[in-house]
Amino acid sequence: MRSLASVCIFAVVSALPLAAQVVPPENANEARIEKLLQQMTLEEKMSLIRGEVEPDATSQGQAGFLPGVPRLGIPTLRMADGPPGVLTRIAGQAQTATMGVAATWSVRDAELNGEAIGKEARSLGIDVVLQPFINIDRDITFARAYNTLGEDPFLSGVMGAGEVRGEQAQGVMSMAKHYVGYDTDGYNVYVDPQTLHEVYVAPFDAAIRAGVASIMCSYNKLNGTFACGNSDVMQTVLRDELHFRGFVTSDWGAVHNVDFINHGLSMEMPGEVPDDSPFAGMMHTYFRTAPARTAAPTKPNEAALAGMLGGTIPEEPKGGGMDLGAFPKDSDPRIMRDVLKSGVVSEATITQAARYVLYEIDRFGYLDGKQKHDVTPQDFEGNGRIIEKTAEDAAVLLKNEGGVLPLKRDDLASLALIGPTAGQVASIGTFGERSPGVTERQVGPLEALKKLAPDAKVTFAVADDMTGKPIDATMFSHDGKPGLLRTDAGGQSTTDPSIDFTRKNGNALPANSEVTWKGQLTVTSAGSYWLYLQALGTRGVLSIDGKEVGRTGAVKGTVHGDVQHASQDNGLPTTDGLDNVRRAVELSSGAHAIEVKTTLDTSNLPVQIRLGWSTPASRKADHDAAIAAAKAAKTAVVFLWTRGKPAFALPGDQDQLVEDIAAVNPNTIVVLNTSEPIAMPWLPRVKGVLEMWWPGDEGGWATAKTLLGQSNPGDVFPSRGRSSWATMRPLRRHTRSALPRASMAKQPFRKECWWGIAGSTSRRSSHCSRSAMAFPTRTLRCPG
C-alpha cells in the first residue's frame, strides 16, 4: 500500500509531459539465441559471462569489457561507470549529482538525464552504463551515500526507472546497482523480509518494470550470505517474484566463490585483471577455465589505490582513506575449470547465464549491428541544456528571511561573492564513478552572474585559494646552487628555477615526457604549508624529505584508461584547468629534500606540471580579504562546499568564515554545494540559504539564474534532515539488526527548515512560509 506522500508524488510526476522514449521492447528472438548457444563452445559461452581486458588499441578505458564471439557475429560489450554520466578515457560532461536529480522530484528530469547519459555513452562508444544507483540512503556514515537518489524507496524507484527509460531509449543498456542492501560501509547486513521487499528491493522492482537490461549485485553479505551468491534474493526474489529476464553482473571483485553462478549470478566482473593493475592482488578470477595461475599473487598496490581514490585534502580530517583490510577476502581457490570437472557447476548452468546475456544483446539489436563503438563528438549543447535545467530544478531554498532572495537592484549595486566555488563551479563535488566534467564548458557563478547582470558591481574574494601560487624560485636549490635539478628518462640533466610548465605559460613539456626534479625547498618559518602538485597529460608524485606526500589519481590497469582528468584529485581543477593534488605538510624552518616525478599516462597530450602552494601567511591574508570584501558590500553571498565524505560538517574553516562574514554584513546569503546533510550552526545569523548540490558543468549558470530570480528554486528534499549528529542514529558499521516496522513509514519529504541545522528545535520557523519567498510561484510537488 502506498503512503499519501508517495501517492502525491506519483500523481504529480505522472502528470508531467514526458518525451516519447522508445525503449527496446521486453522480447528477443529466442530461437535465434538457442541456435547461437548450440553452436558455441564452452569457452565461447564463458566469453559472455566473464570480463576480459580489451586490447589497448581499441580500449576506451571503460570499467568492463566482454570479448563476445566474433565467429558467430556476437559483438563485444563495453561497460562504463557512472553515476552520473559516463567515465572513460575521454572526459564526458558532468551532470547534476544524483541527489540533486532526486531533489527535482520530477520523472521528466530523470528521463532527460537518462537521455543525456545514453547519448553520451553512444558518443563515447559504450554499450552498458553502470547506473542508476538506487540503493537507499539510510546510513549517514556510508561513504557512497551521495550517489543515491535519497532515502525513500518509492522516490528512488520512480526516478531510477525514469533514468533507465531515458538511457535505454538511446540504444544503451542500463545496469541498476547495487542489489541489495548496499547502504553502509559494513559488509554484513541483516534485513527482515518485509523491510527487504518494501524498502530495499522496491527500487529494483521499479527498474525491472522499466525494462532494465542488467542488475549489478553488491559487495555486502545479506543476512550472512554474500549478495552475489545469495539464492534467496538472486533466484527467489529477482527471478521468481520480480520476473527479471536480463543478466546479473557482479560488482567488481564481489565474487568470492565460483559456485555463485549456481545461485543466480550471470557474469563475473572485472573477470581477468592485468598483472600490472593495482586490483590484481585484490580480485581473484573465478570464472576461469584456463589452468590456474601458479605464480604468487600480486600484492595490492596500496599507494596506487590510494592515489586513484583521492587522498585527504588540507581542509578535510586526516584518516579518511580506503580501508583495504575491510574488503572481503577470498577463501576458496577453486575456479570454473575445477568445478566443471567435479560437477559442482554444470555446463547447463553456464549456458543459462550466457542465455541471459544473449537475450539482452539481441533485444537491443546488437546482433544486427545497432551498436556504436566509434567515438564521435558529444552533444555538448543539447546535453548542456538538460544539465542546466536539472541544476535549476534541483535548487532548494532553505531560508529566505525578509525575502532576501532573489537579489535585487540595490544588492547588485554592491555585491560580494566569496569562496572558491563562487569563482569556479563545483561541478562534480568528488571524483569517482562518474563523468569527470569538461572544463572548457564550465563557467563559474561569478562569471555567469556578471554576464546575466552586466551592470552589477561585484567583488570576489576566494577565501580558500585552491589554485595557490607557484613556489618562488628563491625557495629552491640543489647541490648548493639555485633551482632544481631536472633529469629526463634518458639521463640528461638540466636546471629549472622552479616547476611551472603549462600551456598558459607557453612552456608545456612535450607529450610523454618522463622527468624527475630533485633539490631542496627552504622555508623561513615553521608551519602548515599546503603543497599543490598540479598536472595534466601526465601522472605525478610529490615527495618531501624522502616520504611520498601525494600522487595524481590516474593509475595503469584501472578504469578511464590511465588518463589524468582535471577534476580527479580536488573536485575543482585549478583555475587554468589542471588536476590539483593538494596536501597539508608540516615543515620546520630550513631546507627540506623535495622530489617531483612524472610518469606516462596514455593521453598523448603535452605534459603540464606545476608545483604551487598556499602558505600560512597567504591563507590568513585570503581570509582577511574575504571579510573586508563582505564588510564593504551591501550583500554578501558565501559559497560553501563538501566533497561528499559524510561527516555532517563542512571541511576546513568554512563555518568560521560564515560567522565572521555575518558579523560584518547583516545581509549574508549562503549557497551550498553539498550532497549530504551538514550542520549549519551559523543559520540564525544569515538571511538566506540556497542548496545547489553539485550541479554539473552548467551549474554556474543555474546558480546565477537562481540567485537573480530567473529560475525558481523548489522546497523539497529526497531525504529527511536531522538536527544534529546525535540524532542521526547511526547504524552499526559491520552488522545491522533488522529494522523495526516503524522504520518503513513514509515521511513527508517536503523541505523542513530544521534540515541539517545543529541545535534547532522541531518547531517550524516562521521564515519557512512559502509566501515569504520573493520568487515567482512554482507549483509544489506535494501540498504542505
Solvent accessible surface area in square Angstrom, and as a share of the most:
residue,aa,sasa,rsa
1,M,238,1.06
2,R,140,0.51
3,S,33,0.21
4,L,152,0.76
5,A,23,0.18
6,S,1,0.01
7,V,74,0.43
8,C,22,0.13
9,I,2,0.01
10,F,115,0.48
11,A,62,0.48
12,V,43,0.25
13,V,4,0.02
14,S,60,0.39
15,A,83,0.64
16,L,57,0.28
17,P,110,0.69
18,L,78,0.39
19,A,37,0.29
20,A,102,0.79
21,Q,36,0.16
22,V,121,0.69
23,V,34,0.19
24,P,24,0.15
25,P,87,0.55
26,E,82,0.37
27,N,89,0.46
28,A,20,0.15
29,N,79,0.41
30,E,88,0.39
31,A,79,0.61
32,R,82,0.30
33,I,3,0.01
34,E,60,0.27
35,K,132,0.56
36,L,18,0.09
37,L,6,0.03
38,Q,150,0.67
39,Q,78,0.35
40,M,13,0.06
41,T,72,0.42
42,L,56,0.28
43,E,82,0.37
44,E,31,0.14
45,K,16,0.07
46,M,0,0.00
47,S,14,0.09
48,L,1,0.00
49,I,0,0.00
50,R,13,0.05
51,G,0,0.00
52,E,43,0.19
53,V,76,0.44
54,E,15,0.07
55,P,85,0.54
56,D,135,0.70
57,A,103,0.80
58,T,70,0.41
59,S,29,0.19
60,Q,28,0.13
61,G,8,0.07
62,Q,17,0.07
63,A,14,0.11
64,G,6,0.06
65,F,17,0.07
66,L,1,0.01
67,P,34,0.21
68,G,5,0.04
69,V,3,0.02
70,P,114,0.72
71,R,148,0.54
72,L,31,0.15
73,G,49,0.47
74,I,2,0.01
75,P,28,0.18
76,T,38,0.22
77,L,1,0.00
78,R,10,0.04
79,M,0,0.00
80,A,0,0.00
81,D,10,0.05
82,G,0,0.00
83,P,1,0.01
84,P,8,0.05
85,G,0,0.00
86,V,0,0.00
87,L,3,0.01
88,T,0,0.00
89,R,66,0.24
90,I,60,0.31
91,A,34,0.26
92,G,0,0.00
93,Q,1,0.00
94,A,0,0.00
95,Q,4,0.02
96,T,0,0.00
97,A,2,0.02
98,T,7,0.04
99,M,4,0.02
100,G,0,0.00
101,V,12,0.07
102,A,0,0.00
103,A,3,0.02
104,T,0,0.00
105,W,5,0.02
106,S,8,0.05
107,V,10,0.06
108,R,66,0.24
109,D,1,0.00
110,A,1,0.01
111,E,4,0.02
112,L,21,0.10
113,N,6,0.03
114,G,0,0.00
115,E,35,0.16
116,A,2,0.02
117,I,3,0.02
118,G,0,0.00
119,K,52,0.22
120,E,3,0.01
121,A,0,0.00
122,R,64,0.23
123,S,13,0.08
124,L,2,0.01
125,G,0,0.00
126,I,2,0.01
127,D,2,0.01
128,V,0,0.00
129,V,0,0.00
130,L,1,0.01
131,Q,0,0.00
132,P,1,0.01
133,F,2,0.01
134,I,1,0.00
135,N,5,0.03
136,I,1,0.01
137,D,13,0.07
138,R,44,0.16
139,D,2,0.01
140,I,14,0.07
141,T,25,0.14
142,F,3,0.01
143,A,46,0.35
144,R,47,0.17
145,A,1,0.01
146,Y,30,0.11
147,N,10,0.05
148,T,0,0.00
149,L,4,0.02
150,G,0,0.00
151,E,3,0.01
152,D,4,0.02
153,P,5,0.03
154,F,19,0.08
155,L,0,0.00
156,S,0,0.00
157,G,3,0.03
158,V,26,0.15
159,M,1,0.01
160,G,0,0.00
161,A,8,0.06
162,G,0,0.00
163,E,15,0.07
164,V,0,0.00
165,R,68,0.25
166,G,0,0.00
167,E,0,0.00
168,Q,0,0.00
169,A,25,0.19
170,Q,43,0.19
171,G,20,0.20
172,V,0,0.00
173,M,0,0.00
174,S,0,0.00
175,M,0,0.00
176,A,0,0.00
177,K,2,0.01
178,H,2,0.01
179,Y,0,0.00
180,V,0,0.00
181,G,1,0.01
182,Y,17,0.07
183,D,1,0.01
184,T,6,0.03
185,D,45,0.23
186,G,2,0.02
187,Y,50,0.19
188,N,40,0.21
189,V,1,0.00
190,Y,79,0.30
191,V,4,0.02
192,D,38,0.20
193,P,99,0.62
194,Q,80,0.36
195,T,1,0.00
196,L,11,0.06
197,H,73,0.33
198,E,75,0.34
199,V,2,0.01
200,Y,5,0.02
201,V,4,0.02
202,A,24,0.19
203,P,1,0.01
204,F,1,0.00
205,D,34,0.18
206,A,24,0.18
207,A,1,0.00
208,I,17,0.09
209,R,194,0.71
210,A,14,0.11
211,G,3,0.03
212,V,3,0.02
213,A,0,0.00
214,S,0,0.00
215,I,0,0.00
216,M,4,0.02
217,C,0,0.00
218,S,1,0.01
219,Y,29,0.11
220,N,1,0.01
221,K,67,0.28
222,L,2,0.01
223,N,73,0.37
224,G,37,0.36
225,T,63,0.36
226,F,35,0.15
227,A,0,0.00
228,C,0,0.00
229,G,7,0.06
230,N,9,0.04
231,S,41,0.26
232,D,98,0.51
233,V,1,0.01
234,M,0,0.00
235,Q,66,0.29
236,T,63,0.37
237,V,7,0.04
238,L,0,0.00
239,R,27,0.10
240,D,94,0.49
241,E,81,0.37
242,L,33,0.17
243,H,133,0.59
244,F,9,0.04
245,R,106,0.39
246,G,1,0.01
247,F,0,0.00
248,V,0,0.00
249,T,0,0.00
250,S,0,0.00
251,D,10,0.05
252,W,28,0.10
253,G,11,0.10
254,A,1,0.01
255,V,6,0.03
256,H,10,0.05
257,N,33,0.17
258,V,0,0.00
259,D,32,0.16
260,F,16,0.07
261,I,7,0.03
262,N,54,0.28
263,H,61,0.27
264,G,12,0.11
265,L,3,0.02
266,S,1,0.01
267,M,0,0.00
268,E,4,0.02
269,M,1,0.00
270,P,22,0.14
271,G,3,0.03
272,E,30,0.14
273,V,13,0.08
274,P,41,0.26
275,D,99,0.51
276,D,80,0.41
277,S,3,0.02
278,P,6,0.03
279,F,37,0.16
280,A,21,0.16
281,G,26,0.25
282,M,35,0.16
283,M,24,0.11
284,H,72,0.32
285,T,6,0.03
286,Y,0,0.00
287,F,0,0.00
288,R,19,0.07
289,T,19,0.11
290,A,55,0.43
291,P,90,0.56
292,A,55,0.43
293,R,133,0.48
294,T,138,0.80
295,A,82,0.63
296,A,90,0.70
297,P,121,0.76
298,T,65,0.38
299,K,170,0.72
300,P,47,0.30
301,N,74,0.38
302,E,110,0.49
303,A,44,0.34
304,A,6,0.05
305,L,1,0.01
306,A,57,0.44
307,G,4,0.04
308,M,28,0.13
309,L,84,0.42
310,G,20,0.19
311,G,23,0.22
312,T,34,0.20
313,I,1,0.00
314,P,23,0.15
315,E,15,0.07
316,E,21,0.09
317,P,106,0.66
318,K,167,0.71
319,G,78,0.75
320,G,59,0.57
321,G,60,0.57
322,M,90,0.40
323,D,97,0.50
324,L,34,0.17
325,G,60,0.58
326,A,32,0.25
327,F,30,0.13
328,P,19,0.12
329,K,137,0.58
330,D,54,0.28
331,S,106,0.69
332,D,26,0.14
333,P,107,0.67
334,R,79,0.29
335,I,1,0.00
336,M,0,0.00
337,R,86,0.31
338,D,59,0.30
339,V,0,0.00
340,L,42,0.21
341,K,150,0.64
342,S,79,0.51
343,G,55,0.53
344,V,63,0.36
345,V,2,0.01
346,S,54,0.35
347,E,75,0.34
348,A,75,0.58
349,T,39,0.22
350,I,0,0.00
351,T,21,0.12
352,Q,63,0.28
353,A,5,0.04
354,A,0,0.00
355,R,66,0.24
356,Y,52,0.20
357,V,0,0.00
358,L,0,0.00
359,Y,9,0.03
360,E,1,0.01
361,I,0,0.00
362,D,16,0.08
363,R,18,0.06
364,F,9,0.04
365,G,6,0.06
366,Y,6,0.02
367,L,25,0.12
368,D,88,0.46
369,G,62,0.59
370,K,127,0.54
371,Q,34,0.15
372,K,47,0.20
373,H,54,0.24
374,D,84,0.44
375,V,60,0.34
376,T,50,0.29
377,P,128,0.80
378,Q,21,0.09
379,D,59,0.31
380,F,69,0.29
381,E,102,0.46
382,G,9,0.09
383,N,2,0.01
384,G,3,0.03
385,R,164,0.60
386,I,16,0.08
387,I,0,0.00
388,E,32,0.15
389,K,88,0.37
390,T,1,0.00
391,A,0,0.00
392,E,28,0.13
393,D,23,0.12
394,A,1,0.01
395,A,0,0.00
396,V,1,0.00
397,L,1,0.00
398,L,8,0.04
399,K,9,0.04
400,N,2,0.01
401,E,72,0.32
402,G,83,0.80
403,G,9,0.08
404,V,17,0.10
405,L,0,0.00
406,P,19,0.12
407,L,11,0.05
408,K,90,0.38
409,R,211,0.77
410,D,76,0.39
411,D,7,0.04
412,L,30,0.15
413,A,62,0.48
414,S,36,0.23
415,L,2,0.01
416,A,0,0.00
417,L,0,0.00
418,I,0,0.00
419,G,0,0.00
420,P,9,0.06
421,T,2,0.01
422,A,0,0.00
423,G,26,0.25
424,Q,36,0.16
425,V,5,0.03
426,A,7,0.06
427,S,5,0.03
428,I,0,0.00
429,G,9,0.08
430,T,8,0.04
431,F,30,0.12
432,G,24,0.23
433,E,61,0.27
434,R,7,0.02
435,S,0,0.00
436,P,2,0.01
437,G,7,0.06
438,V,15,0.08
439,T,39,0.23
440,E,149,0.67
441,R,53,0.20
442,Q,39,0.17
443,V,26,0.15
444,G,7,0.07
445,P,4,0.03
446,L,24,0.12
447,E,78,0.35
448,A,0,0.00
449,L,1,0.00
450,K,92,0.39
451,K,118,0.50
452,L,52,0.26
453,A,16,0.12
454,P,108,0.68
455,D,124,0.64
456,A,16,0.13
457,K,133,0.56
458,V,23,0.13
459,T,75,0.44
460,F,79,0.33
461,A,9,0.07
462,V,39,0.23
463,A,14,0.11
464,D,26,0.14
465,D,26,0.13
466,M,7,0.03
467,T,22,0.13
468,G,11,0.10
469,K,130,0.55
470,P,61,0.38
471,I,3,0.01
472,D,82,0.42
473,A,41,0.31
474,T,120,0.70
475,M,41,0.18
476,F,6,0.03
477,S,34,0.22
478,H,11,0.05
479,D,113,0.58
480,G,80,0.77
481,K,114,0.48
482,P,111,0.70
483,G,3,0.03
484,L,1,0.01
485,L,59,0.29
486,R,49,0.18
487,T,45,0.26
488,D,56,0.29
489,A,82,0.64
490,G,65,0.63
491,G,50,0.49
492,Q,131,0.58
493,S,68,0.44
494,T,64,0.37
495,T,65,0.38
496,D,10,0.05
497,P,87,0.55
498,S,23,0.15
499,I,1,0.01
500,D,31,0.16
501,F,22,0.09
502,T,1,0.01
503,R,136,0.50
504,K,159,0.67
505,N,82,0.42
506,G,68,0.66
507,N,61,0.31
508,A,32,0.25
509,L,14,0.07
510,P,100,0.63
511,A,43,0.33
512,N,71,0.36
513,S,21,0.14
514,E,62,0.28
515,V,6,0.04
516,T,27,0.16
517,W,2,0.01
518,K,109,0.46
519,G,7,0.07
520,Q,60,0.27
521,L,0,0.00
522,T,54,0.32
523,V,2,0.01
524,T,125,0.73
525,S,63,0.41
526,A,73,0.56
527,G,20,0.19
528,S,29,0.19
529,Y,12,0.04
530,W,35,0.12
531,L,0,0.00
532,Y,0,0.00
533,L,0,0.00
534,Q,0,0.00
535,A,0,0.00
536,L,34,0.17
537,G,4,0.04
538,T,1,0.01
539,R,53,0.19
540,G,1,0.01
541,V,37,0.21
542,L,2,0.01
543,S,19,0.12
544,I,8,0.04
545,D,81,0.42
546,G,78,0.75
547,K,150,0.64
548,E,71,0.32
549,V,33,0.19
550,G,5,0.05
551,R,60,0.22
552,T,3,0.02
553,G,0,0.00
554,A,4,0.03
555,V,10,0.06
556,K,104,0.44
557,G,28,0.27
558,T,20,0.12
559,V,30,0.17
560,H,2,0.01
561,G,17,0.16
562,D,10,0.05
563,V,13,0.07
564,Q,5,0.02
565,H,8,0.04
566,A,13,0.10
567,S,3,0.02
568,Q,7,0.03
569,D,2,0.01
570,N,5,0.02
571,G,7,0.07
572,L,10,0.05
573,P,9,0.05
574,T,2,0.01
575,T,98,0.57
576,D,44,0.23
577,G,17,0.16
578,L,1,0.00
579,D,0,0.00
580,N,0,0.00
581,V,2,0.01
582,R,0,0.00
583,R,25,0.09
584,A,34,0.26
585,V,22,0.12
586,E,132,0.59
587,L,6,0.03
588,S,67,0.43
589,S,67,0.43
590,G,28,0.27
591,A,67,0.52
592,H,18,0.08
593,A,49,0.38
594,I,6,0.03
595,E,52,0.24
596,V,1,0.00
597,K,93,0.40
598,T,2,0.01
599,T,41,0.24
600,L,72,0.36
601,D,7,0.04
602,T,63,0.37
603,S,21,0.13
604,N,101,0.52
605,L,76,0.38
606,P,42,0.27
607,V,1,0.00
608,Q,14,0.06
609,I,0,0.00
610,R,21,0.07
611,L,2,0.01
612,G,1,0.01
613,W,27,0.09
614,S,6,0.04
615,T,26,0.15
616,P,53,0.33
617,A,77,0.60
618,S,42,0.27
619,R,54,0.20
620,K,136,0.57
621,A,59,0.46
622,D,34,0.17
623,H,39,0.18
624,D,66,0.34
625,A,53,0.41
626,A,0,0.00
627,I,31,0.16
628,A,61,0.48
629,A,19,0.15
630,A,0,0.00
631,K,142,0.60
632,A,89,0.69
633,A,14,0.11
634,K,79,0.34
635,T,0,0.00
636,A,0,0.00
637,V,0,0.00
638,V,0,0.00
639,F,3,0.01
640,L,0,0.00
641,W,12,0.04
642,T,14,0.08
643,R,15,0.05
644,G,4,0.04
645,K,100,0.42
646,P,25,0.16
647,A,55,0.43
648,F,12,0.05
649,A,54,0.42
650,L,12,0.06
651,P,14,0.09
652,G,45,0.43
653,D,87,0.45
654,Q,13,0.06
655,D,39,0.20
656,Q,97,0.43
657,L,10,0.05
658,V,0,0.00
659,E,45,0.20
660,D,38,0.20
661,I,0,0.00
662,A,14,0.11
663,A,86,0.66
664,V,50,0.29
665,N,2,0.01
666,P,98,0.61
667,N,33,0.17
668,T,0,0.00
669,I,0,0.00
670,V,0,0.00
671,V,0,0.00
672,L,0,0.00
673,N,5,0.03
674,T,0,0.00
675,S,0,0.00
676,E,13,0.06
677,P,6,0.04
678,I,6,0.03
679,A,17,0.13
680,M,2,0.01
681,P,56,0.35
682,W,0,0.00
683,L,13,0.07
684,P,98,0.61
685,R,123,0.45
686,V,3,0.02
687,K,57,0.24
688,G,0,0.00
689,V,0,0.00
690,L,0,0.00
691,E,0,0.00
692,M,1,0.00
693,W,3,0.01
694,W,2,0.01
695,P,1,0.00
696,G,0,0.00
697,D,0,0.00
698,E,8,0.04
699,G,0,0.00
700,G,0,0.00
701,W,55,0.19
702,A,0,0.00
703,T,2,0.01
704,A,0,0.00
705,K,52,0.22
706,T,0,0.00
707,L,1,0.00
708,L,26,0.13
709,G,18,0.18
710,Q,105,0.47
711,S,13,0.08
712,N,20,0.10
713,P,0,0.00
714,G,7,0.07
715,D,11,0.06
716,V,9,0.05
717,F,3,0.01
718,P,1,0.01
719,S,9,0.06
720,R,86,0.32
721,G,18,0.17
722,R,52,0.19
723,S,26,0.17
724,S,31,0.20
725,W,106,0.37
726,A,91,0.71
727,T,71,0.41
728,M,13,0.06
729,R,154,0.56
730,P,69,0.43
731,L,26,0.13
732,R,146,0.53
733,R,113,0.41
734,H,110,0.49
735,T,54,0.32
736,R,8,0.03
737,S,63,0.41
738,A,56,0.43
739,L,16,0.08
740,P,71,0.45
741,R,136,0.50
742,A,81,0.63
743,S,27,0.17
744,M,13,0.06
745,A,58,0.45
746,K,57,0.24
747,Q,58,0.26
748,P,83,0.52
749,F,13,0.05
750,R,54,0.20
751,K,5,0.02
752,E,34,0.15
753,C,7,0.04
754,W,66,0.23
755,W,8,0.03
756,G,0,0.00
757,I,12,0.06
758,A,38,0.29
759,G,72,0.69
760,S,38,0.24
761,T,95,0.55
762,S,94,0.61
763,R,176,0.64
764,R,95,0.35
765,S,36,0.23
766,S,104,0.67
767,H,34,0.15
768,C,3,0.02
769,S,46,0.30
770,R,59,0.21
771,S,105,0.68
772,A,39,0.30
773,M,20,0.09
774,A,53,0.41
775,F,16,0.06
776,P,86,0.54
777,T,124,0.72
778,R,62,0.23
779,T,114,0.66
780,L,51,0.25
781,R,30,0.11
782,C,20,0.12
783,P,115,0.73
784,G,81,0.78
